[in-house]
Amino acid sequence: MKIPISYIWRSVWVRRLTTVLTLGGIALVVFVFAAVLMLAHGLEKTLVDTGSDGNVIVLRRSATTEVVSQIDRDAASIIKVQPEVALLPDGKPVASTEVYVIINLLKKESNDMGNISVRGISPEAMQLRQQVKLIDGRMFQPGTHEIIVGSSIAKRFQDCEIGKQLRFGGDLWTIVGIFTGEGSSFDSEVWGDVEQFMPAFGRPVFSSMTLRLRSANDFKTLKERIEGDPRTQYVELKHEKQYYQEQSQLMSDFIKGLGLIVTIIFSVGAIIGAMITMYAAVANRTVEIGTLRALGFRRRNVLGAFLIESILVSVFGGCAGIALASLMSFVNISTINWGTFSELAFGFALSPGIMLSSLIFSIVMGIVGGFLPAVRASRLNIVNALRAS
Amino acid sequence: MHVFKLILKNTLRHKLRSFLTIVGISIAVMAFGFMRTVITAWYAGVEASAVNRMVTRHSVSFIFPLPLSYRDQIARIPGVSQVSYANWFGGVYKDASDWKNFFPRIGIDPETYIDMYPEFLVTVDELAAFQKDRNACLIGAKLAQQLNFKVGDIIPIDGDIYPGKWEFVVRGIYHGKDKSTDETQMLFQWKYLDEQVKQRQPGREGQVGWYILKVQNPSDMSIVAKIVDDMFKNSLAATKTETEKEFQQSFVSMSSAIITSMKVISFVIIGIILLVLANTIVMSARERTREYAVLKALGFSAFHIIGLIGGESMLLACSGGALGLALLFPIARGFANVFPTFFPVFNVEIITIALSVATAVVSGIIAAVFPTINTLRTKTVDGLRAIG
């Protein structure tokens, strides 16, 4: 016969303050656990969303990022005219030769220097990256010193408004538009005409090149041909998605690694908290347990009842923690992306997977914390328990 | 005196509970100390910067180079006693996906750089050997330990900023003067880089990443910075000159969001310490409602009750804190040994110890507040009537 849930529920309720304290401990741990996973997930999402399916990025071999990559004009024009590259209605290839550098601007709130990525693009770049849309102003005019800035740059950096001018590369550049990349890392970039940026930054070569494939199956053929051609053998082709995935690797591994070490240590604290509570519960209710046993409940029923009690508390704690963590999705943070050494804005992103693993994590804490006390409760001798005061 | 004995007896009454509480607190204090150590490790570069050194870099960003010709112009400025220069090399050693293979590779001027950084200790012979060979390099002791480099080894690097294959021969291993010195760098001759670039990519030679200036009088720094920056204001590469401290600080502030989140986490740890401790104290006070009522009936003052509950709380908090601190040192040392180059400098600072102790003490006080108030508020009659 099982011990009714209502008994367990009332036992939890009687010791409200202790229950709340235990629950709070578990909630805090689950909060940190979920927040860390959300942060890593948010970062990955931002960078992975930056890549589009069917897009290929061309970098110099062994260059891990665009900052350090170089591609000369000859190679770029060879790659552009390959038959696998998709074409626009007017016959131009959907490919953008780009220059990618980093400049310093002052942040609005702290007056600190921040590193910003500046990307010089070809006119075809907008077709290439469909997620990028202008939200204010207009597109820059090719051949002029006009630029457009990403929405999160506009938000966080001084003088990044339409009509204002930025000074870099030995010249003044007028902001004529603000664009959004729908949460991708383009939000943290400044775009302008590549042919204007190259002389301004003293770059005779491009940094990278991105192109759209006619069909995704062509990737292997194109890659083999380009990388085998002696004129272009110094480059490497990568799926754009894969490239951005690699960019997020170091950072999200760091966040996850540090976060998991911290949560494991934390969870020991919370488990001990739960254990203390459950041991006290067992000690306080010795007579009750004796009565239950005398009424005919089995050892395993008592064990189950105390375990369920502990799991109940931890599930509530887990839910509270997840609820708390979900509030974090309103928080946006920006930090340096060590891959490119430039600012990157991203948020905490909650996913069903994270909710599930947080809940499982809290249940595990409840089981571990409640098991030993529950065993003690189930081992009590009936006669002695009834006699206890 | 008897009060202390009573506190001790009370604490030992539930041995298991007290033990668990102390273990819980000690783990949390240890975690707190560890987090603070990670935070201070981030600032190690800032702390280690010398008061008389300044850095001049390109005004737009440090990724843009400066011409070598600036060196002589800077050296002529009054107040500047020495100028050296360095260049970030980048590149990939073996497999880039393993962070263990990442270490800073910096091209330096072999004649002046080591003079500028007296905290890098190299034997005279090794320095001479380093200066003699064009493709020689110096390796930090921690880096040598992590990747098992020995004098005479050849380090192959795949260039990215400077494309192509590169090979450097280890000619010496430098040690730090004190614990705060970065021992994870690879320093090689800038001239080697320059000569190679001249052949591989003509037009990129004669460029350095940044200049290091030694000033005679630290109070002249702001004037020197202004003179240098004004001097190159209208040239192709305008400069930004700042103290070494500010230069290092700008790298730290790039990851300020991460540091902030670690600070937040360290405060959450305090919250957990508090919850574990408060739970135990609340529980004990509740069980002893009748005893405290008896004490009150016997004429013990509120002061005694505060002492009893607070004392027990403090005893638990302080033993937990002491145990946690005792655990912190071997753990921090173990981390530094397993990952010698993850943070160039990883030491438990005095401030970390002070903060950990303060955390334990403050938690001890706060945890006792609520149950104490509760006990004092309970009428003696009700207390005597209470059943555990």
Chai-1 contact restraints between the chains, C-beta under 6 A:
chainA,res_idxA,chainB,res_idxB,connection_type,confidence,min_distance_angstrom,max_distance_angstrom,comment,restraint_id
A,L17,B,V282,contact,1.0,0.0,6.0,A-B,restraint_1
A,T18,B,N279,contact,1.0,0.0,6.0,A-B,restraint_2
A,T18,B,M283,contact,1.0,0.0,6.0,A-B,restraint_3
A,L21,B,L275,contact,1.0,0.0,6.0,A-B,restraint_4
A,L21,B,A278,contact,1.0,0.0,6.0,A-B,restraint_5
A,L21,B,N279,contact,1.0,0.0,6.0,A-B,restraint_6
A,G24,B,L275,contact,1.0,0.0,6.0,A-B,restraint_7
A,G25,B,I272,contact,1.0,0.0,6.0,A-B,restraint_8
A,G25,B,L275,contact,1.0,0.0,6.0,A-B,restraint_9
A,L28,B,V268,contact,1.0,0.0,6.0,A-B,restraint_10
A,L28,B,G271,contact,1.0,0.0,6.0,A-B,restraint_11
A,L28,B,I272,contact,1.0,0.0,6.0,A-B,restraint_12
A,V32,B,V268,contact,1.0,0.0,6.0,A-B,restraint_13
A,S62,B,V92,contact,1.0,0.0,6.0,A-B,restraint_14
A,S62,B,D158,contact,1.0,0.0,6.0,A-B,restraint_15
A,S62,B,D160,contact,1.0,0.0,6.0,A-B,restraint_16
A,A63,B,D160,contact,1.0,0.0,6.0,A-B,restraint_17
A,T64,B,A96,contact,1.0,0.0,6.0,A-B,restraint_18
A,V68,B,G90,contact,1.0,0.0,6.0,A-B,restraint_19
A,V68,B,D160,contact,1.0,0.0,6.0,A-B,restraint_20
A,V68,B,I161,contact,1.0,0.0,6.0,A-B,restraint_21
A,I102,B,S61,contact,1.0,0.0,6.0,A-B,restraint_22
A,I102,B,I63,contact,1.0,0.0,6.0,A-B,restraint_23
A,I103,B,V60,contact,1.0,0.0,6.0,A-B,restraint_24
A,I103,B,S61,contact,1.0,0.0,6.0,A-B,restraint_25
A,N104,B,S61,contact,1.0,0.0,6.0,A-B,restraint_26
A,D112,B,S253,contact,1.0,0.0,6.0,A-B,restraint_27
A,M113,B,S250,contact,1.0,0.0,6.0,A-B,restraint_28
A,F168,B,V60,contact,1.0,0.0,6.0,A-B,restraint_29
A,V262,B,I265,contact,1.0,0.0,6.0,A-B,restraint_30
A,I265,B,A31,contact,1.0,0.0,6.0,A-B,restraint_31
A,V268,B,I27,contact,1.0,0.0,6.0,A-B,restraint_32
A,G269,B,G24,contact,1.0,0.0,6.0,A-B,restraint_33
A,G269,B,I27,contact,1.0,0.0,6.0,A-B,restraint_34
A,G269,B,A28,contact,1.0,0.0,6.0,A-B,restraint_35
A,G269,B,I272,contact,1.0,0.0,6.0,A-B,restraint_36
A,G269,B,V276,contact,1.0,0.0,6.0,A-B,restraint_37
A,I272,B,L20,contact,1.0,0.0,6.0,A-B,restraint_38
A,I272,B,G24,contact,1.0,0.0,6.0,A-B,restraint_39
A,G273,B,V276,contact,1.0,0.0,6.0,A-B,restraint_40
A,G273,B,N279,contact,1.0,0.0,6.0,A-B,restraint_41
A,M275,B,L20,contact,1.0,0.0,6.0,A-B,restraint_42
A,I276,B,R17,contact,1.0,0.0,6.0,A-B,restraint_43
A,I276,B,L20,contact,1.0,0.0,6.0,A-B,restraint_44
A,I276,B,N279,contact,1.0,0.0,6.0,A-B,restraint_45
A,I276,B,T280,contact,1.0,0.0,6.0,A-B,restraint_46
A,A280,B,M283,contact,1.0,0.0,6.0,A-B,restraint_47
A,I333,B,A257,contact,1.0,0.0,6.0,A-B,restraint_48
A,T335,B,S255,contact,1.0,0.0,6.0,A-B,restraint_49
A,T335,B,A257,contact,1.0,0.0,6.0,A-B,restraint_50
A,T335,B,I258,contact,1.0,0.0,6.0,A-B,restraint_51
A,I336,B,M254,contact,1.0,0.0,6.0,A-B,restraint_52
A,I336,B,S255,contact,1.0,0.0,6.0,A-B,restraint_53
